[in-house]
Amino acid sequence: MGDVTARIAEIVGERNLLSGDSVPDDYAKDESLTVDAVKPAHVVKPATAEEVAAVLAVAAENGLPVTARGSGSGLSGAARPREDGLLVSFERMNAVLEIDTANQVAVVQPGVTLSELDEATKEAGLAYTVYPGELSASVGGNVGTNAGGMRAVKYGVARHNIVGLQAVLPTGEIIRTGGKTSKISSGYDLTQLIIGSEGTLALVTEVIVKLYPRLPHAATLLAPFGDLAQVMRAVPEVIASGLTPNILEYIDNLTMAAITYNEKLELGVPEEVRNATQAYLVVGLENRDGDRLDGDVERAGELLGELGASDVYVLDGGSARKLIEAREKAFWTAKAAGADDVIDVVVPRSEMPGFLAKVRELATAAEAGAIGCGHAGDGNVHLGIFCKDPEKRHRLLHDIFTAGIAVGGAISGEHGIGQAKKDHFLALEDPAKVALLRRIKQAFDPKGILNPDVLFD
């Protein structure tokens, strides 16, 4: 290892290579609640794609496991390194290289955070619309997990908003996929294959993201319902109405009580309404024209009333912003409340009422708790799981994932599989598909050095 360390130090500079006791604890894990921290043997901080390529060539030659890390805000354990491995941190590759207004794209390095990109695009009146709930998350992390977030109901997830990549293969070769064009039909779509691969196929060193106009007028409606099934039935009706919400979230009453208490939110909902509410629907609307927005708000209020809402509250700007921020921090709320795990399952929108009823039934049978919120517009359910016994919790999660798959869903819509959900993924996924994924992994990474503990055994 002494020779390997010397070669890597020569590539990135001694100050950009940490080893042994000099590796800070923060590099040992991401935000997963169930994946234990493991310090890597080395942390390397490259500054260019060429440095990444040279480092991977050394790693491949010596069979050194490699884990990529952006901001470490992931929830599946995909950024936890091997004890004998190399963690590649992209914190120095954090430049916004170009804001191309003609093509409405930005070219960025993977270490750029969402808040940094948002600030960089403001002056041009544009925005990158994938907000997974943590603005300190990196664009590279968005790519790795195919991140989503609340605005996915209108704008889609990362794979709908990333049009090109520069990536380094574990063999040390640098490739470019996609580009600034809006469509490509030339061979296999390697861009989409790498997106969501959780660092197992290649290390992304440059990202071309779509940008959208920032619409100047926005409104947020809060609709309490006495029955969760009513909320779920209302969702397709809101989408079919042509209102085109950019946010469509459900929040159960326990989660709403927790986030309003923690954030000291005053939303103007009378106590008698809160006491009779089982769940809330949050509807975000935006428009380039204020009068048109007012018309949309009026129509949305009428529709929600027709669909069973006990009332509809149009939140003022400050309250709306605080509620959305609190919803985005729901993971931290669940963590502070003592949740033993936080999971996301995605099902078809029409199946959400039945799926959530099944989750409650399973949690009750396991003497556990499963509360939460989710992206009602795209069927992505987020649950805080309260179950101290590891074996009982594992069985409960397996049953919940099984129930999601049974109605045409998947065990993760945006957090990814990582190390946390790997056992469930391998047990529940179609074996033929898993075998194909393994062959794809082998083609990209013949020596198996990239994130060897993620997705597969």
C-alpha positions in Angstrom: 0.0 0.0 0.0 2.9 2.3 0.5 3.7 2.4 -3.2 0.0 2.8 -4.1 -0.3 5.7 -1.6 2.8 7.4 -3.1 1.4 7.0 -6.6 -2.0 8.5 -5.7 -0.3 11.4 -3.8 1.7 12.1 -6.9 -1.5 12.4 -8.9 -3.5 14.7 -6.7 -0.8 16.2 -4.4 0.0 15.1 -0.9 -2.4 17.6 0.7 -5.3 16.1 -1.2 -4.8 12.6 0.1 -5.8 11.6 3.6 -4.9 8.3 5.2 -5.3 6.4 8.4 -6.0 8.6 11.5 -6.1 11.8 9.4 -9.4 10.7 7.8 -12.2 12.7 9.5 -15.2 10.7 10.8 -17.6 12.5 8.4 -16.2 10.4 5.5 -17.2 7.1 7.1 -21.0 7.2 6.1 -23.9 9.0 4.7 -27.2 9.9 6.4 -28.6 6.3 6.4 -29.9 5.4 9.8 -29.1 1.7 9.5 -25.7 1.5 7.8 -22.8 1.6 10.3 -19.9 4.0 9.8 -16.7 2.6 8.3 -13.6 4.8 7.8 -11.8 4.2 4.5 -8.1 3.6 4.4 -7.7 6.7 2.2 -9.7 9.8 1.0 -8.6 11.3 -2.2 -9.7 14.8 -3.4 -9.1 15.1 -7.2 -9.5 18.4 -9.1 -9.9 17.2 -12.7 -11.3 14.3 -14.7 -7.8 13.4 -15.6 -6.8 13.0 -12.0 -9.9 10.8 -11.4 -8.9 8.7 -14.3 -5.3 8.3 -13.1 -6.5 7.4 -9.6 -8.9 4.8 -10.9 -6.2 3.3 -13.1 -4.0 2.8 -10.0 -7.0 1.4 -8.0 -7.9 -1.1 -10.8 -4.3 -2.2 -11.1 -4.1 -2.9 -7.3 -7.7 -4.2 -6.8 -8.5 -1.2 -4.4 -12.2 -0.7 -3.7 -13.4 2.8 -4.7 -16.4 4.7 -3.3 -17.6 8.0 -4.7 -18.8 10.8 -2.3 -20.6 14.1 -3.0 -22.0 15.8 0.0 -22.8 12.6 1.9 -26.5 13.4 2.2 -27.8 10.1 0.8 -30.1 7.9 2.7 -29.2 4.4 1.5 -25.6 3.8 2.6 -24.3 4.1 -1.0 -21.5 6.5 0.1 -20.2 4.2 2.9 -16.6 3.2 1.9 -14.7 -0.1 2.5 -12.3 -0.2 5.4 -9.5 -1.2 3.1 -10.8 1.1 0.3 -10.4 4.5 -1.3 -13.1 7.2 -1.0 -13.1 9.7 -3.9 -14.5 13.0 -2.6 -15.6 15.5 -5.2 -15.5 18.5 -2.9 -12.8 20.2 -4.9 -14.6 19.6 -8.2 -17.3 22.2 -7.4 -17.3 24.7 -10.3 -20.3 25.8 -12.3 -18.5 25.7 -15.7 -21.2 27.3 -17.9 -24.7 28.7 -17.9 -25.9 28.3 -21.5 -29.0 30.4 -21.8 -29.4 29.7 -25.6 -29.8 25.9 -24.9 -31.1 26.4 -21.4 -28.6 24.1 -19.8 -25.8 24.4 -17.2 -22.5 22.5 -17.3 -21.3 21.7 -13.7 -18.9 19.6 -11.9 -20.2 16.9 -9.6 -19.3 18.6 -6.3 -21.5 21.6 -7.0 -24.3 21.8 -4.4 -27.9 22.4 -5.3 -27.8 25.7 -3.4 -24.7 26.8 -5.3 -26.3 25.9 -8.7 -29.5 27.7 -7.7 -27.6 30.8 -6.9 -25.6 30.6 -10.1 -28.7 30.3 -12.3 -30.7 33.1 -10.6 -29.3 35.9 -12.6 -30.3 34.3 -15.9 -33.8 33.8 -14.6 -33.4 30.0 -14.9 -33.4 27.1 -12.4 -32.5 23.4 -12.1 -35.6 21.9 -10.7 -34.5 18.7 -9.0 -34.7 19.4 -5.2 -34.6 16.2 -3.2 -35.1 18.0 0.1 -31.5 18.8 1.0 -30.0 21.8 -0.8 -26.5 20.9 0.4 -26.8 17.7 -1.7 -24.5 17.7 -4.7 -25.3 17.4 -8.4 -23.2 14.3 -8.5 -25.3 12.8 -5.8 -28.4 13.7 -7.8 -26.9 11.7 -10.7 -25.9 8.7 -8.6 -29.3 8.2 -7.0 -31.6 9.5 -9.7 -32.8 12.0 -7.1 -36.4 13.3 -7.2 -38.1 15.5 -4.7 -41.3 17.4 -4.4 -41.2 19.1 -7.8 -40.9 15.9 -9.7 -44.7 15.9 -10.2 -44.2 18.7 -12.8 -40.5 18.5 -13.8 -39.6 14.9 -13.3 -36.6 13.3 -11.5 -32.9 13.6 -12.2 -32.9 11.4 -15.3 -35.5 13.7 -16.9 -33.3 16.7 -16.3 -29.8 15.5 -17.1 -28.9 15.5 -20.8 -25.2 14.7 -20.8 -22.3 13.5 -18.7 -18.5 13.2 -18.6 -17.6 10.1 -16.7 -14.5 8.0 -15.9 -14.7 4.3 -16.3 -13.0 2.1 -13.6 -10.5 1.2 -16.3 -9.3 4.8 -16.3 -10.9 5.8 -19.6 -12.8 9.1 -19.9 -16.1 9.1 -21.8 -18.8 11.7 -22.8 -22.4 10.7 -23.1 -25.3 12.8 -24.4 -24.8 16.5 -24.8 -26.6 19.8 -25.0 -29.0 18.5 -27.6 -32.6 17.8 -26.6 -32.7 14.3 -28.1 -30.3 11.6 -29.3 -31.0 8.3 -31.0 -27.5 7.0 -31.6 -26.7 3.7 -29.8 -27.3 2.8 -26.2 -28.2 5.6 -23.9 -25.2 5.5 -21.5 -26.3 8.8 -19.8 -29.5 7.1 -18.5 -27.6 3.9 -17.6 -25.1 5.8 -15.4 -27.8 7.9 -13.8 -29.1 6.0 -10.8 -26.3 3.5 -10.8 -25.1 4.7 -7.3 -21.4 4.9 -8.3 -21.2 1.2 -9.4 -20.5 1.8 -13.1 -18.5 5.0 -13.5 -17.5 8.1 -11.6 -19.2 11.2 -13.0 -16.9 14.2 -13.4 -19.2 16.7 -15.3 -22.9 17.0 -15.7 -25.1 18.9 -18.2 -28.4 19.7 -16.6 -31.6 21.2 -18.0 -32.7 24.6 -16.8 -36.3 26.0 -16.7 -37.6 29.6 -16.5 -38.2 30.8 -13.0 -41.9 31.6 -12.9 -42.4 34.8 -10.8 -45.8 34.0 -9.3 -46.5 31.1 -6.9 -49.1 30.0 -4.4 -49.4 27.2 -1.9 -52.7 25.6 -0.8 -53.2 23.5 2.3 -56.2 21.2 2.3 -57.0 19.1 5.4 -59.0 15.8 4.9 -60.7 13.7 7.5 -59.8 10.5 5.6 -56.4 9.6 4.1 -58.2 7.7 1.3 -59.9 10.9 0.3 -56.5 12.6 -0.1 -55.3 9.8 -2.3 -58.4 9.9 -4.4 -58.1 13.6 -4.8 -54.6 13.5 -6.3 -55.4 12.1 -9.8 -58.3 14.5 -10.0 -56.1 17.5 -9.3 -53.6 16.3 -11.9 -56.3 15.6 -14.5 -57.8 19.1 -13.9 -55.0 20.7 -16.0 -53.8 22.9 -13.1 -50.3 21.4 -13.5 -49.1 21.7 -9.8 -45.4 21.9 -9.2 -45.9 20.4 -5.7 -48.5 17.8 -4.7 -47.7 16.3 -1.3 -49.6 14.4 1.3 -48.6 14.7 5.0 -50.2 12.6 7.6 -51.5 14.3 10.8 -48.8 13.0 13.1 -46.0 14.2 10.7 -47.7 17.5 10.3 -48.0 17.9 14.1 -44.3 17.1 14.4 -43.0 19.5 11.7 -45.3 22.4 12.8 -44.2 21.9 16.4 -40.5 21.6 15.5 -40.5 24.6 13.1 -43.0 26.6 15.2 -45.3 26.9 12.2 -48.5 28.8 12.4 -50.6 27.8 9.4 -54.0 29.2 10.4 -55.7 25.9 10.8 -58.2 26.0 13.7 -57.7 23.3 16.4 -61.1 21.7 15.7 -60.1 21.2 12.1 -56.7 19.8 13.1 -58.3 17.3 15.5 -60.7 16.1 12.7 -57.9 15.7 10.1 -56.2 12.5 9.2 -54.0 13.9 6.4 -53.2 17.0 4.5 -52.7 17.7 0.8 -50.3 20.5 -0.1 -50.7 21.9 -3.6 -48.2 24.2 -5.1 -49.0 26.3 -8.1 -46.9 28.7 -10.2 -47.5 30.9 -13.3 -45.8 33.6 -15.2 -48.9 35.7 -14.9 -50.4 36.8 -11.5 -54.0 36.9 -12.7 -53.8 33.5 -14.2 -52.4 32.2 -11.0 -55.3 33.7 -9.1 -57.7 31.9 -11.4 -55.8 28.6 -10.8 -55.9 29.1 -7.0 -59.7 29.7 -7.1 -60.3 26.6 -9.3 -58.0 24.5 -7.1 -59.9 25.6 -4.0 -63.2 24.7 -5.5 -62.0 21.3 -6.7 -60.4 20.3 -3.4 -63.7 21.2 -1.6 -65.6 19.1 -4.0 -63.2 16.2 -3.4 -63.8 16.2 0.4 -61.4 18.7 1.9 -62.9 20.2 5.1 -61.4 23.6 4.2 -58.7 25.0 1.9 -56.1 27.5 3.2 -54.1 29.7 0.9 -50.9 30.2 2.8 -49.1 33.5 2.9 -45.6 33.6 1.4 -43.7 33.2 4.7 -45.9 30.4 6.0 -45.8 28.6 2.6 -42.1 28.8 2.4 -41.6 27.5 5.9 -44.0 24.6 5.4 -42.3 23.5 2.2 -38.9 23.8 3.9 -40.2 21.8 6.9 -41.6 19.2 4.6 -38.3 19.0 2.8 -36.7 18.4 6.2 -39.1 15.6 7.2 -36.2 13.1 7.4 -34.6 15.2 10.1 -37.9 15.5 11.9 -38.3 11.7 11.8 -34.7 11.2 13.0 -35.2 13.6 15.9 -38.4 11.8 16.8 -36.4 8.6 17.2 -37.2 6.8 13.9 -35.2 3.6 13.4 -35.3 3.9 9.7 -36.6 6.1 6.9 -37.6 4.5 3.7 -39.2 5.4 0.4 -41.4 3.1 -1.7 -43.0 4.1 -5.0 -46.3 2.7 -6.3 -48.7 3.8 -9.0 -50.7 6.8 -7.8 -54.0 4.9 -8.0 -52.6 2.2 -5.6 -51.5 4.6 -2.9 -54.7 4.3 -0.7 -54.6 0.5 -0.6 -50.8 0.5 -0.1 -50.9 2.9 2.8 -53.8 0.9 4.4 -51.6 -2.2 4.0 -48.6 -0.4 5.6 -50.7 0.5 8.6 -51.9 -3.1 8.9 -48.4 -4.5 8.7 -47.0 -2.0 11.2 -49.8 -2.7 13.7 -49.2 -6.4 13.4 -45.5 -5.9 14.1 -46.3 -3.6 17.0 -44.3 -0.9 15.2 -45.0 2.6 13.9 -44.9 3.7 10.2 -45.8 7.4 9.7 -44.9 9.9 7.1 -45.6 11.9 4.0 -44.8 11.6 0.4 -44.9 12.9 -3.2 -48.6 12.1 -3.8 -48.3 13.3 -7.4 -45.9 10.5 -8.4 -46.8 7.8 -5.9 -43.6 8.1 -3.8 -44.3 7.2 -0.2 -41.8 8.2 2.6 -42.2 6.5 5.9 -40.5 6.8 9.2 -40.3 3.4 10.7 -40.3 3.0 14.5 -39.3 -0.5 15.5 -36.3 -1.0 17.8 -35.8 -4.8 17.3 -33.6 -5.2 14.2 -35.0 -8.6 13.2 -38.6 -7.5 13.6 -37.8 -4.3 11.7 -36.2 -6.2 8.8 -39.3 -8.4 8.5 -41.6 -5.4 8.6 -39.6 -3.6 5.9 -39.5 -6.7 3.7 -43.3 -7.0 4.1 -43.8 -3.3 3.2 -41.5 -3.6 0.1 -43.3 -6.8 -0.9 -46.6 -5.0 -0.7 -45.3 -2.2 -2.9 -44.0 -4.5 -5.5 -47.3 -6.5 -5.5 -49.2 -3.4 -6.7 -46.7 -2.6 -9.5 -44.2 -0.5 -7.5 -40.6 -0.6 -6.5 -38.7 -0.5 -3.2 -37.2 2.9 -3.8 -38.3 5.8 -5.9 -35.4 8.2 -5.2 -33.3 7.2 -2.2 -31.7 4.3 -4.1 -30.7 0.8 -2.9 -27.2 1.4 -1.6 -26.2 -1.0 1.2 -29.2 -0.4 3.3 -31.8 -2.1 1.0 -29.6 -4.5 -0.9 -30.8 -7.6 0.8 -34.4 -6.7 0.1 -33.7 -5.8 -3.5 -31.9 -9.0 -4.3 -34.6 -11.1 -2.6 -37.6 -9.4 -4.3 -36.3 -8.3 -7.7 -36.8 -10.5 -10.8 -33.7 -12.9 -10.8 -33.4 -12.6 -14.6 -33.2 -8.8 -14.3 -30.7 -9.0 -11.5 -28.5 -11.3 -13.6 -28.6 -8.8 -16.5 -27.7 -6.0 -14.1 -24.7 -8.0 -12.9 -23.6 -8.5 -16.6 -23.8 -4.8 -17.1 -21.8 -4.2 -14.0 -19.2 -6.7 -15.3 -18.9 -4.9 -18.6 -18.3 -1.5 -17.1 -16.2 -2.7 -14.1 -14.5 -6.0 -14.9 -12.4 -5.9 -11.8 -15.3 -5.0 -9.5 -13.6 -2.1 -7.8 -16.5 0.5 -7.9 -18.7 0.5 -4.8 -18.5 -3.3 -4.5 -21.0 -3.5 -1.6 -23.8 -1.5 -3.3 -26.7 -3.2 -5.1 -24.9 -6.6 -5.2 -23.2 -8.9 -2.8 
